[in-house]
Amino acid sequence: MTTNKDTLQSSRNFVLLAPLGSALPGGFGTVHDDFDRHSALMSRMQQLRGRIYLDDGAIAKSDLDSQGRHRMPGDEASWHLLRMRADASVSGCARILAHPSDVSYSELRLASSALAQCTTWGRGLRATMETEIAKAREVGKALIEPGGWALAEDLRGSTEALSIAIGALAWAQLLGGCAAFMTATVRHGSSSFLRRMGGVPVEVEGRPSPAYFDPDYGCEMELLRFDSQALNPRFNAVFDKTRRLLVGAPVIVARAQASNRKAA
């Protein structure tokens, strides 16, 4: 299917990038199978993320590739929620890593976090997450890890800053229910806003997990848990509106080319 350029370039619309070779959940509207467009938008997203993270001191210049992209492990296996400007540049992004039912603790992104490596909290966190994985598997609930948040500097403090986080959780609601775990930075008030939306610190041996310093990103972080079916009801109206926007948003997939690459 050919990508409608005008649809993608509407001012600050949502665009979804599907994982390479993935099957789509039901309920989405316009789907474009366009490998080149998928690759181009992925690169623009990674360049935005790289620039913002570098300016914030979260990464070093050596963490970027020759095109200024910040490429995180799991990017190609993740969904990416993009906010687009009229000139087709990416103004904001978040990624959603959705795990299969047979995922193991060591495959979770949070398993490599500083909190997971902590001698005080690491063992208990592993036990907690293994219980969460088993519960999700038993009831058929998806387990996801949103992250990779970035927003253009001129939009900070605006409603656009809220729309990225709300969009990621509204997408989770479209899955029909899931448990979401995310490491959220204290910087810019991100973690406090996410807690207002319904995020709670992950319980470890009966205690809320603490904020911790992440040396990889040079900032204080919190590990939060969300139940997509039990978010703060104060946000119900905005979640309803955002789900409608996402259902109608263009979804860019790259199935044919991904299949060919695997076959090769």
Buried (B, 14 or more C-beta within 10 A) or exposed (E): EEBEEEBBBBEBBBBBBBBBBBEEBEEBEBBBBBBEBBBEBBBBBBBBBBBBBBEBEBBEEEBBEEEBBBBBEBBBBBBBBBBBBEEEEBBBBBBBBBBEEEBEBEEBBBBEBBBBEBEEBBEBBBEBBEEBBEEBBEEEBBBBBBBBBBBBEEBEEEEBBBBBBBBBBBBBBBBBBBBBBBBBBBBBEBBEBBBEBBBBBBBBEEEEBBBBEBEEBBBBBBBBBBBBEEBEEEBEEBBEEBBEEBBEBBBBBBBEBBEEEEEE
